[in-house]
Amino acid sequence: MNLTQNTRELAERWHATKVHWRDAKAQEFEKQYLEALPGMVSKTSVMLSELETLIKKIRKDCEQTY
């Protein structure tokens, strides 16, 4: 499973949890930890993709040197 899939699964589980947990702490938890998560995951996915491209380039450059 990748980061995006895990985030979707977490959102689904949170939705199911919210049916039973509806107090101020649940709202605080959602606001503090879950609301920003999709945006952070999206940015992280982009950065990981860029990092993967850079690592591939470095490997290629190293292979050409030796």
PDB file of N, CA, C and O in Angstrom:
ATOM      1  N   MET A   1       0.830  -1.188   0.000  1.00  0.00           N
ATOM      2  CA  MET A   1       0.000   0.000   0.000  1.00  0.00           C
ATOM      3  C   MET A   1       0.873   1.251   0.000  1.00  0.00           C
ATOM      4  O   MET A   1       1.947   1.266   0.601  1.00  0.00           O
ATOM      5  N   ASN A   2       0.418   2.272  -0.660  1.00  0.00           N
ATOM      6  CA  ASN A   2       1.209   3.491  -0.661  1.00  0.00           C
ATOM      7  C   ASN A   2       0.588   4.551   0.247  1.00  0.00           C
ATOM      8  O   ASN A   2      -0.462   4.338   0.852  1.00  0.00           O
ATOM      9  N   LEU A   3       1.251   5.674   0.322  1.00  0.00           N
ATOM     10  CA  LEU A   3       0.852   6.731   1.243  1.00  0.00           C
ATOM     11  C   LEU A   3      -0.559   7.252   0.950  1.00  0.00           C
ATOM     12  O   LEU A   3      -1.342   7.473   1.873  1.00  0.00           O
ATOM     13  N   THR A   4      -0.877   7.444  -0.310  1.00  0.00           N
ATOM     14  CA  THR A   4      -2.203   7.939  -0.683  1.00  0.00           C
ATOM     15  C   THR A   4      -3.294   6.941  -0.309  1.00  0.00           C
ATOM     16  O   THR A   4      -4.339   7.326   0.217  1.00  0.00           O
ATOM     17  N   GLN A   5      -3.053   5.671  -0.577  1.00  0.00           N
ATOM     18  CA  GLN A   5      -4.035   4.637  -0.219  1.00  0.00           C
ATOM     19  C   GLN A   5      -4.224   4.561   1.287  1.00  0.00           C
ATOM     20  O   GLN A   5      -5.348   4.420   1.770  1.00  0.00           O
ATOM     21  N   ASN A   6      -3.140   4.652   2.019  1.00  0.00           N
ATOM     22  CA  ASN A   6      -3.233   4.617   3.487  1.00  0.00           C
ATOM     23  C   ASN A   6      -4.018   5.813   4.016  1.00  0.00           C
ATOM     24  O   ASN A   6      -4.784   5.683   4.971  1.00  0.00           O
ATOM     25  N   THR A   7      -3.832   6.961   3.404  1.00  0.00           N
ATOM     26  CA  THR A   7      -4.567   8.154   3.821  1.00  0.00           C
ATOM     27  C   THR A   7      -6.059   7.991   3.547  1.00  0.00           C
ATOM     28  O   THR A   7      -6.886   8.383   4.370  1.00  0.00           O
ATOM     29  N   ARG A   8      -6.408   7.417   2.397  1.00  0.00           N
ATOM     30  CA  ARG A   8      -7.816   7.161   2.086  1.00  0.00           C
ATOM     31  C   ARG A   8      -8.427   6.188   3.095  1.00  0.00           C
ATOM     32  O   ARG A   8      -9.549   6.381   3.562  1.00  0.00           O
ATOM     33  N   GLU A   9      -7.668   5.138   3.421  1.00  0.00           N
ATOM     34  CA  GLU A   9      -8.168   4.158   4.394  1.00  0.00           C
ATOM     35  C   GLU A   9      -8.357   4.808   5.765  1.00  0.00           C
ATOM     36  O   GLU A   9      -9.342   4.536   6.452  1.00  0.00           O
ATOM     37  N   LEU A  10      -7.432   5.651   6.155  1.00  0.00           N
ATOM     38  CA  LEU A  10      -7.564   6.363   7.423  1.00  0.00           C
ATOM     39  C   LEU A  10      -8.808   7.238   7.419  1.00  0.00           C
ATOM     40  O   LEU A  10      -9.533   7.288   8.413  1.00  0.00           O
ATOM     41  N   ALA A  11      -9.063   7.927   6.315  1.00  0.00           N
ATOM     42  CA  ALA A  11     -10.253   8.776   6.220  1.00  0.00           C
ATOM     43  C   ALA A  11     -11.527   7.939   6.346  1.00  0.00           C
ATOM     44  O   ALA A  11     -12.478   8.347   7.013  1.00  0.00           O
ATOM     45  N   GLU A  12     -11.541   6.786   5.714  1.00  0.00           N
ATOM     46  CA  GLU A  12     -12.707   5.897   5.808  1.00  0.00           C
ATOM     47  C   GLU A  12     -12.910   5.421   7.247  1.00  0.00           C
ATOM     48  O   GLU A  12     -14.034   5.406   7.749  1.00  0.00           O
ATOM     49  N   ARG A  13     -11.838   5.042   7.892  1.00  0.00           N
ATOM     50  CA  ARG A  13     -11.942   4.572   9.277  1.00  0.00           C
ATOM     51  C   ARG A  13     -12.335   5.705  10.222  1.00  0.00           C
ATOM     52  O   ARG A  13     -13.087   5.498  11.174  1.00  0.00           O
ATOM     53  N   TRP A  14     -11.824   6.895   9.952  1.00  0.00           N
ATOM     54  CA  TRP A  14     -12.191   8.034  10.777  1.00  0.00           C
ATOM     55  C   TRP A  14     -13.683   8.329  10.619  1.00  0.00           C
ATOM     56  O   TRP A  14     -14.372   8.609  11.600  1.00  0.00           O
ATOM     57  N   HIS A  15     -14.171   8.266   9.400  1.00  0.00           N
ATOM     58  CA  HIS A  15     -15.595   8.502   9.152  1.00  0.00           C
ATOM     59  C   HIS A  15     -16.442   7.507   9.962  1.00  0.00           C
ATOM     60  O   HIS A  15     -17.451   7.886  10.557  1.00  0.00           O
ATOM     61  N   ALA A  16     -16.033   6.266   9.978  1.00  0.00           N
ATOM     62  CA  ALA A  16     -16.758   5.249  10.760  1.00  0.00           C
ATOM     63  C   ALA A  16     -16.640   5.523  12.262  1.00  0.00           C
ATOM     64  O   ALA A  16     -17.591   5.297  13.010  1.00  0.00           O
ATOM     65  N   THR A  17     -15.495   6.003  12.697  1.00  0.00           N
ATOM     66  CA  THR A  17     -15.269   6.294  14.113  1.00  0.00           C
ATOM     67  C   THR A  17     -16.112   7.480  14.567  1.00  0.00           C
ATOM     68  O   THR A  17     -16.628   7.494  15.685  1.00  0.00           O
ATOM     69  N   LYS A  18     -16.246   8.477  13.689  1.00  0.00           N
ATOM     70  CA  LYS A  18     -17.001   9.683  14.048  1.00  0.00           C
ATOM     71  C   LYS A  18     -18.474   9.399  14.361  1.00  0.00           C
ATOM     72  O   LYS A  18     -19.133  10.191  15.035  1.00  0.00           O
ATOM     73  N   VAL A  19     -18.976   8.288  13.878  1.00  0.00           N
ATOM     74  CA  VAL A  19     -20.359   7.919  14.180  1.00  0.00           C
ATOM     75  C   VAL A  19     -20.529   7.711  15.689  1.00  0.00           C
ATOM     76  O   VAL A  19     -21.589   7.990  16.249  1.00  0.00           O
ATOM     77  N   HIS A  20     -19.470   7.216  16.335  1.00  0.00           N
ATOM     78  CA  HIS A  20     -19.535   6.892  17.764  1.00  0.00           C
ATOM     79  C   HIS A  20     -18.814   7.905  18.649  1.00  0.00           C
ATOM     80  O   HIS A  20     -19.121   8.030  19.835  1.00  0.00           O
ATOM     81  N   TRP A  21     -17.857   8.626  18.073  1.00  0.00           N
ATOM     82  CA  TRP A  21     -17.056   9.555  18.860  1.00  0.00           C
ATOM     83  C   TRP A  21     -17.341  10.971  18.360  1.00  0.00           C
ATOM     84  O   TRP A  21     -16.790  11.397  17.346  1.00  0.00           O
ATOM     85  N   ARG A  22     -18.196  11.692  19.068  1.00  0.00           N
ATOM     86  CA  ARG A  22     -18.667  12.991  18.579  1.00  0.00           C
ATOM     87  C   ARG A  22     -18.489  14.114  19.593  1.00  0.00           C
ATOM     88  O   ARG A  22     -19.225  15.100  19.550  1.00  0.00           O
ATOM     89  N   ASP A  23     -17.556  13.991  20.477  1.00  0.00           N
ATOM     90  CA  ASP A  23     -17.385  15.046  21.477  1.00  0.00           C
ATOM     91  C   ASP A  23     -16.350  16.080  21.023  1.00  0.00           C
ATOM     92  O   ASP A  23     -15.855  16.028  19.898  1.00  0.00           O
ATOM     93  N   ALA A  24     -16.037  17.010  21.914  1.00  0.00           N
ATOM     94  CA  ALA A  24     -15.091  18.082  21.597  1.00  0.00           C
ATOM     95  C   ALA A  24     -13.696  17.540  21.288  1.00  0.00           C
ATOM     96  O   ALA A  24     -12.993  18.086  20.437  1.00  0.00           O
ATOM     97  N   LYS A  25     -13.297  16.483  21.968  1.00  0.00           N
ATOM     98  CA  LYS A  25     -11.972  15.890  21.709  1.00  0.00           C
ATOM     99  C   LYS A  25     -11.898  15.297  20.303  1.00  0.00           C
ATOM    100  O   LYS A  25     -10.856  15.376  19.652  1.00  0.00           O
ATOM    101  N   ALA A  26     -12.984  14.711  19.837  1.00  0.00           N
ATOM    102  CA  ALA A  26     -13.015  14.181  18.474  1.00  0.00           C
ATOM    103  C   ALA A  26     -12.853  15.311  17.473  1.00  0.00           C
ATOM    104  O   ALA A  26     -12.115  15.183  16.496  1.00  0.00           O
ATOM    105  N   GLN A  27     -13.540  16.410  17.714  1.00  0.00           N
ATOM    106  CA  GLN A  27     -13.419  17.570  16.824  1.00  0.00           C
ATOM    107  C   GLN A  27     -12.007  18.139  16.856  1.00  0.00           C
ATOM    108  O   GLN A  27     -11.454  18.512  15.822  1.00  0.00           O
ATOM    109  N   GLU A  28     -11.439  18.200  18.037  1.00  0.00           N
ATOM    110  CA  GLU A  28     -10.064  18.687  18.189  1.00  0.00           C
ATOM    111  C   GLU A  28      -9.083  17.776  17.448  1.00  0.00           C
ATOM    112  O   GLU A  28      -8.195  18.251  16.740  1.00  0.00           O
ATOM    113  N   PHE A  29      -9.252  16.477  17.618  1.00  0.00           N
ATOM    114  CA  PHE A  29      -8.387  15.500  16.944  1.00  0.00           C
ATOM    115  C   PHE A  29      -8.470  15.665  15.427  1.00  0.00           C
ATOM    116  O   PHE A  29      -7.455  15.686  14.731  1.00  0.00           O
ATOM    117  N   GLU A  30      -9.690  15.780  14.940  1.00  0.00           N
ATOM    118  CA  GLU A  30      -9.876  15.925  13.493  1.00  0.00           C
ATOM    119  C   GLU A  30      -9.216  17.202  12.984  1.00  0.00           C
ATOM    120  O   GLU A  30      -8.507  17.185  11.978  1.00  0.00           O
ATOM    121  N   LYS A  31      -9.450  18.288  13.672  1.00  0.00           N
ATOM    122  CA  LYS A  31      -8.888  19.567  13.254  1.00  0.00           C
ATOM    123  C   LYS A  31      -7.360  19.556  13.341  1.00  0.00           C
ATOM    124  O   LYS A  31      -6.686  20.034  12.429  1.00  0.00           O
ATOM    125  N   GLN A  32      -6.822  19.024  14.412  1.00  0.00           N
ATOM    126  CA  GLN A  32      -5.379  19.061  14.641  1.00  0.00           C
ATOM    127  C   GLN A  32      -4.603  18.091  13.752  1.00  0.00           C
ATOM    128  O   GLN A  32      -3.520  18.421  13.271  1.00  0.00           O
ATOM    129  N   TYR A  33      -5.151  16.900  13.534  1.00  0.00           N
ATOM    130  CA  TYR A  33      -4.376  15.873  12.851  1.00  0.00           C
ATOM    131  C   TYR A  33      -4.882  15.482  11.467  1.00  0.00           C
ATOM    132  O   TYR A  33      -4.082  15.115  10.606  1.00  0.00           O
ATOM    133  N   LEU A  34      -6.161  15.550  11.240  1.00  0.00           N
ATOM    134  CA  LEU A  34      -6.698  14.961  10.018  1.00  0.00           C
ATOM    135  C   LEU A  34      -7.039  15.944   8.907  1.00  0.00           C
ATOM    136  O   LEU A  34      -6.960  15.592   7.730  1.00  0.00           O
ATOM    137  N   GLU A  35      -7.413  17.159   9.254  1.00  0.00           N
ATOM    138  CA  GLU A  35      -7.827  18.101   8.218  1.00  0.00           C
ATOM    139  C   GLU A  35      -6.704  18.428   7.243  1.00  0.00           C
ATOM    140  O   GLU A  35      -6.938  18.489   6.036  1.00  0.00           O
ATOM    141  N   ALA A  36      -5.518  18.632   7.733  1.00  0.00           N
ATOM    142  CA  ALA A  36      -4.398  19.014   6.880  1.00  0.00           C
ATOM    143  C   ALA A  36      -3.726  17.815   6.202  1.00  0.00           C
ATOM    144  O   ALA A  36      -2.922  17.987   5.286  1.00  0.00           O
ATOM    145  N   LEU A  37      -4.050  16.634   6.643  1.00  0.00           N
ATOM    146  CA  LEU A  37      -3.357  15.436   6.161  1.00  0.00           C
ATOM    147  C   LEU A  37      -3.412  15.242   4.643  1.00  0.00           C
ATOM    148  O   LEU A  37      -2.364  14.987   4.051  1.00  0.00           O
ATOM    149  N   PRO A  38      -4.553  15.344   3.985  1.00  0.00           N
ATOM    150  CA  PRO A  38      -4.563  15.133   2.531  1.00  0.00           C
ATOM    151  C   PRO A  38      -3.623  16.080   1.770  1.00  0.00           C
ATOM    152  O   PRO A  38      -2.937  15.658   0.839  1.00  0.00           O
ATOM    153  N   GLY A  39      -3.593  17.338   2.161  1.00  0.00           N
ATOM    154  CA  GLY A  39      -2.683  18.291   1.511  1.00  0.00           C
ATOM    155  C   GLY A  39      -1.229  17.946   1.755  1.00  0.00           C
ATOM    156  O   GLY A  39      -0.397  18.042   0.853  1.00  0.00           O
ATOM    157  N   MET A  40      -0.925  17.542   2.987  1.00  0.00           N
ATOM    158  CA  MET A  40       0.455  17.163   3.306  1.00  0.00           C
ATOM    159  C   MET A  40       0.863  15.914   2.543  1.00  0.00           C
ATOM    160  O   MET A  40       1.994  15.821   2.066  1.00  0.00           O
ATOM    161  N   VAL A  41      -0.037  14.962   2.425  1.00  0.00           N
ATOM    162  CA  VAL A  41       0.256  13.727   1.691  1.00  0.00           C
ATOM    163  C   VAL A  41       0.481  14.040   0.216  1.00  0.00           C
ATOM    164  O   VAL A  41       1.381  13.480  -0.411  1.00  0.00           O
ATOM    165  N   SER A  42      -0.318  14.917  -0.324  1.00  0.00           N
ATOM    166  CA  SER A  42      -0.166  15.301  -1.727  1.00  0.00           C
ATOM    167  C   SER A  42       1.199  15.942  -1.970  1.00  0.00           C
ATOM    168  O   SER A  42       1.902  15.579  -2.913  1.00  0.00           O
ATOM    169  N   LYS A  43       1.565  16.884  -1.128  1.00  0.00           N
ATOM    170  CA  LYS A  43       2.874  17.544  -1.254  1.00  0.00           C
ATOM    171  C   LYS A  43       4.006  16.537  -1.074  1.00  0.00           C
ATOM    172  O   LYS A  43       4.998  16.577  -1.801  1.00  0.00           O
ATOM    173  N   THR A  44       3.858  15.646  -0.114  1.00  0.00           N
ATOM    174  CA  THR A  44       4.884  14.637   0.136  1.00  0.00           C
ATOM    175  C   THR A  44       5.035  13.703  -1.056  1.00  0.00           C
ATOM    176  O   THR A  44       6.153  13.332  -1.413  1.00  0.00           O
ATOM    177  N   SER A  45       3.934  13.321  -1.670  1.00  0.00           N
ATOM    178  CA  SER A  45       3.976  12.442  -2.839  1.00  0.00           C
ATOM    179  C   SER A  45       4.733  13.098  -3.986  1.00  0.00           C
ATOM    180  O   SER A  45       5.521  12.448  -4.672  1.00  0.00           O
ATOM    181  N   VAL A  46       4.489  14.387  -4.191  1.00  0.00           N
ATOM    182  CA  VAL A  46       5.201  15.120  -5.242  1.00  0.00           C
ATOM    183  C   VAL A  46       6.690  15.142  -4.936  1.00  0.00           C
ATOM    184  O   VAL A  46       7.512  14.889  -5.816  1.00  0.00           O
ATOM    185  N   MET A  47       7.034  15.440  -3.702  1.00  0.00           N
ATOM    186  CA  MET A  47       8.453  15.502  -3.321  1.00  0.00           C
ATOM    187  C   MET A  47       9.129  14.137  -3.437  1.00  0.00           C
ATOM    188  O   MET A  47      10.279  14.053  -3.867  1.00  0.00           O
ATOM    189  N   LEU A  48       8.431  13.075  -3.062  1.00  0.00           N
ATOM    190  CA  LEU A  48       9.007  11.733  -3.190  1.00  0.00           C
ATOM    191  C   LEU A  48       9.237  11.372  -4.656  1.00  0.00           C
ATOM    192  O   LEU A  48      10.233  10.732  -4.992  1.00  0.00           O
ATOM    193  N   SER A  49       8.333  11.776  -5.510  1.00  0.00           N
ATOM    194  CA  SER A  49       8.487  11.532  -6.942  1.00  0.00           C
ATOM    195  C   SER A  49       9.701  12.283  -7.485  1.00  0.00           C
ATOM    196  O   SER A  49      10.481  11.733  -8.263  1.00  0.00           O
ATOM    197  N   GLU A  50       9.856  13.535  -7.075  1.00  0.00           N
ATOM    198  CA  GLU A  50      11.017  14.315  -7.499  1.00  0.00           C
ATOM    199  C   GLU A  50      12.307  13.706  -6.968  1.00  0.00           C
ATOM    200  O   GLU A  50      13.316  13.674  -7.673  1.00  0.00           O
ATOM    201  N   LEU A  51      12.281  13.232  -5.751  1.00  0.00           N
ATOM    202  CA  LEU A  51      13.449  12.587  -5.157  1.00  0.00           C
ATOM    203  C   LEU A  51      13.803  11.317  -5.910  1.00  0.00           C
ATOM    204  O   LEU A  51      14.978  11.049  -6.161  1.00  0.00           O
ATOM    205  N   GLU A  52      12.791  10.528  -6.274  1.00  0.00           N
ATOM    206  CA  GLU A  52      13.024   9.308  -7.044  1.00  0.00           C
ATOM    207  C   GLU A  52      13.685   9.630  -8.385  1.00  0.00           C
ATOM    208  O   GLU A  52      14.609   8.934  -8.806  1.00  0.00           O
ATOM    209  N   THR A  53      13.220  10.669  -9.045  1.00  0.00           N
ATOM    210  CA  THR A  53      13.816  11.086 -10.320  1.00  0.00           C
ATOM    211  C   THR A  53      15.273  11.488 -10.126  1.00  0.00           C
ATOM    212  O   THR A  53      16.132  11.121 -10.927  1.00  0.00           O
ATOM    213  N   LEU A  54      15.548  12.227  -9.086  1.00  0.00           N
ATOM    214  CA  LEU A  54      16.917  12.655  -8.801  1.00  0.00           C
ATOM    215  C   LEU A  54      17.818  11.464  -8.506  1.00  0.00           C
ATOM    216  O   LEU A  54      18.948  11.415  -8.993  1.00  0.00           O
ATOM    217  N   ILE A  55      17.349  10.518  -7.731  1.00  0.00           N
ATOM    218  CA  ILE A  55      18.146   9.328  -7.408  1.00  0.00           C
ATOM    219  C   ILE A  55      18.443   8.520  -8.671  1.00  0.00           C
ATOM    220  O   ILE A  55      19.556   8.021  -8.833  1.00  0.00           O
ATOM    221  N   LYS A  56      17.475   8.387  -9.553  1.00  0.00           N
ATOM    222  CA  LYS A  56      17.695   7.679 -10.811  1.00  0.00           C
ATOM    223  C   LYS A  56      18.762   8.374 -11.644  1.00  0.00           C
ATOM    224  O   LYS A  56      19.612   7.721 -12.250  1.00  0.00           O
ATOM    225  N   LYS A  57      18.715   9.706 -11.673  1.00  0.00           N
ATOM    226  CA  LYS A  57      19.720  10.463 -12.430  1.00  0.00           C
ATOM    227  C   LYS A  57      21.098  10.262 -11.822  1.00  0.00           C
ATOM    228  O   LYS A  57      22.073  10.071 -12.548  1.00  0.00           O
ATOM    229  N   ILE A  58      21.189  10.300 -10.518  1.00  0.00           N
ATOM    230  CA  ILE A  58      22.479  10.105  -9.841  1.00  0.00           C
ATOM    231  C   ILE A  58      23.028   8.716 -10.145  1.00  0.00           C
ATOM    232  O   ILE A  58      24.214   8.571 -10.441  1.00  0.00           O
ATOM    233  N   ARG A  59      22.173   7.687 -10.073  1.00  0.00           N
ATOM    234  CA  ARG A  59      22.615   6.327 -10.395  1.00  0.00           C
ATOM    235  C   ARG A  59      23.138   6.239 -11.816  1.00  0.00           C
ATOM    236  O   ARG A  59      24.191   5.653 -12.067  1.00  0.00           O
ATOM    237  N   LYS A  60      22.398   6.824 -12.739  1.00  0.00           N
ATOM    238  CA  LYS A  60      22.795   6.803 -14.148  1.00  0.00           C
ATOM    239  C   LYS A  60      24.135   7.495 -14.328  1.00  0.00           C
ATOM    240  O   LYS A  60      25.011   6.984 -15.026  1.00  0.00           O
ATOM    241  N   ASP A  61      24.300   8.658 -13.700  1.00  0.00           N
ATOM    242  CA  ASP A  61      25.559   9.387 -13.783  1.00  0.00           C
ATOM    243  C   ASP A  61      26.709   8.570 -13.207  1.00  0.00           C
ATOM    244  O   ASP A  61      27.802   8.552 -13.773  1.00  0.00           O
ATOM    245  N   CYS A  62      26.472   7.897 -12.088  1.00  0.00           N
ATOM    246  CA  CYS A  62      27.511   7.077 -11.452  1.00  0.00           C
ATOM    247  C   CYS A  62      27.868   5.878 -12.328  1.00  0.00           C
ATOM    248  O   CYS A  62      29.041   5.519 -12.431  1.00  0.00           O
ATOM    249  N   GLU A  63      26.882   5.260 -12.955  1.00  0.00           N
ATOM    250  CA  GLU A  63      27.137   4.113 -13.823  1.00  0.00           C
ATOM    251  C   GLU A  63      27.948   4.511 -15.037  1.00  0.00           C
ATOM    252  O   GLU A  63      28.763   3.723 -15.516  1.00  0.00           O
ATOM    253  N   GLN A  64      27.745   5.707 -15.542  1.00  0.00           N
ATOM    254  CA  GLN A  64      28.481   6.176 -16.714  1.00  0.00           C
ATOM    255  C   GLN A  64      29.919   6.498 -16.353  1.00  0.00           C
ATOM    256  O   GLN A  64      30.805   6.412 -17.203  1.00  0.00           O
ATOM    257  N   THR A  65      30.164   6.871 -15.088  1.00  0.00           N
ATOM    258  CA  THR A  65      31.500   7.223 -14.638  1.00  0.00           C
ATOM    259  C   THR A  65      32.374   5.981 -14.484  1.00  0.00           C
ATOM    260  O   THR A  65      33.578   6.021 -14.740  1.00  0.00           O
ATOM    261  N   TYR A  66      31.748   4.866 -14.057  1.00  0.00           N
ATOM    262  CA  TYR A  66      32.528   3.653 -13.796  1.00  0.00           C
ATOM    263  C   TYR A  66      32.360   2.697 -14.874  1.00  0.00           C
ATOM    264  O   TYR A  66      32.939   1.611 -14.833  1.00  0.00           O
TER     265      TYR A  66
END
